Amino acid sequence: MIKIIPLGEQYYQQAIALANLVHGDNYLDLANLIEMQNKATKNGINANFIALEDDNVVGLRLSYAANQWPLDEWCSPSLWPCQQDKMAYFKCIAVDPNQQGKGIGPKLLNASIEALKQQGAKAGIGHLWQQSPGNGAVKYFTNAGGKLIKEHKNRWYNYSIEENYHCTICGVPCYCSAAEMVIEFA
């Protein structure tokens, strides 16, 4: 049976291993995960979640609270449905390849959305990996109500060069594109 719970420190190493398995070597490390956990927590509410089977992490959703993440050149705030201080950020989803297709991703996303709403967010954006196998990332986000705002070519190129990120599709450098998508919260 799969349980969805907030990400806690006791699961950090498993979460890192899963993210690197799904997204590529050096995608996530402990320092980055701690920073992401801080960005996810607002008013004592954690918006990061994991899926557990027995005591094994089989899914991970990392999200940032509204007004706790920096805009960068890949963000298009003039196209967003609300102000930046009400916009959350969906950073990462990873589901064990052996568990994909079982509804874990949507359950993790819904848990994050509920937490983000409790924190005061009105919507959330994410940069979805368009080259994910079968374009699964964009399909999953679209099925959850996500709307395309803008496409960004070579989204992770600099990350692969500067941070030694190894894309599971391109290697180094990474030429993958991102779909900037938004979900408005009801």
Sequence and secondary structure as in RCSB ss.txt:
>XXXX:A:sequence
MIKIIPLGEQYYQQAIALANLVHGDNYLDLANLIEMQNKATKNGINANFIALEDDNVVGLRLSYAANQWPLDEWC
SPSLWPCQQDKMAYFKCIAVDPNQQGKGIGPKLLNASIEALKQQGAKAGIGHLWQQSPGNGAVKYFTNAGGKLIK
EHKNRWYNYSIEENYHCTICGVPCYCSAAEMVIEFA
>XXXX:A:secstr
 EEEEE  GGGHHHHHHHHHHHH TTS  HHHHHHHHHHHEETTEE  EEEEETTEEEEEEEEE TTSS   TT 
 GGGSSS GGGEEEEEEEEE TTTTTSSHHHHHHHHHHHHHHHHT SEEEEEEETTSGGGHHHHHHHHTT EEEE
EETTTTHHHHHHS   BTTTBSS    EEEEEEE  
